[in-house]
Amino acid sequence: MKIVDIKPFVVDCFRTNWVFVKVYTDAGIEGVGEGTLEYKEKAFLGALEHIREYLLGKDPMQIEQHFHNIYRDAYWRGGPVLMSALSAVEMALWDIKGKALGVPVYQLLGGKCHDKVRIYVNGWFSGAREPEEFGQKAKEAVMRGVTALKWDPFGKSYLDISNQDLDKALGCVAAVREAVGNQADLLIEGHGRFNIPTGIKIAKELECFKPMFFEEPVPPDSLEALKAVRDKSPVAISAGERLYSRWDYRKFFDMMPADYIQPDISHAGGIMELKKIAAEAECRYIPFAPHNPSGPVANAATLQLAATCPNFCILEIMYSDVVWRKDVTDEKLTYADGFITIPDKPGLGITLNEDECLKHPYQVHTLRHYTGALTDIRPAQTEFFY
């Protein structure tokens, strides 16, 4: 079996663009991956073209060899662009391998440790502005069976936060905690916003709300800064979505700057690279909580991986999405009591509808984190997909 073509599909999804990749073989078996690189999709496409040149004519079953060669021969190693393109292709090759052998990918990784995985939802707050609106939306989510909610309550603050804005953020957290009581875990997103003293100050203020973790309190450029916050934080710290390989994580594990790791399957090298990172975390008793706010293919791949990791803890997923999510793939998720069941279909268990993808072409989207528009995450018409 040989690879005969690789094609990207960039699909508008309101908040950003999903970036899917299909790998085609001369045996008629196709694999799909996802490398959704928010707001840098054009750079992704360039990196993918270089990978395509290498892979054409190659055996898709030799995944480890191809990963090694592509990473080695890049010369300018690592980083989000190369690693996102490599991630998408890598998961597509696993999809082909699973389909060729007639087994789900988790069987190729050693089998399941978990039949189902716990999730926390992102995007449940769409359209909320004031604390009471967040509280009402949180209550609605819990009524739908959600047991863990994540959000960023910090508006457009960056590095510092005024007392007025901090009071509003804490009021928002208080409203959500009051609305859900002890029925749901709260996960507070920092989006890499704050400097060291501000991150410490906020962590201390959050303690009374008993959050599961405070995510990415400082910019991702300095693990030293992250450790400085963690060392003085009374609540657990999570981080790692903007680390892009096991080599990036080596320093992280040496320093222990956070309590949970959050590598992203679309950016940190794909399925096997995250398996290796999770195994290293397992040796240190660090919970594995993959970052996963992207599209249906990344979600399918992460579910296959999560099933095989003993130290898997909790998985991010979007609460709702654009109505055409159900059209661009045949995604079908079984959800109950805060858990999603691991699918058993061959490969990743998901197929891409090329014609439907083409109906929603690339659109320019920009970062909302520091504009005060973070809750504008969905259009007026959305759909639950689990």
PyMOL commands that set and color helices and strands:
alter all, ss='L'
color gray80, all
select helices_A, chain A and resi 41-55+63-73+80-101+105-108+131-143+163-180+196-209+223-232+246-255+271-283+296-306+325-328+354-358
alter helices_A, ss='H'
color red, helices_A
select strands_A, chain A and resi 3-12+17-25+30-34+116-122+148-151+185-189+213-215+237-239+260-261+315-318+321-322+335-336+339-341+382-383
alter strands_A, ss='S'
color yellow, strands_A
deselect
rebuild
show_as cartoon
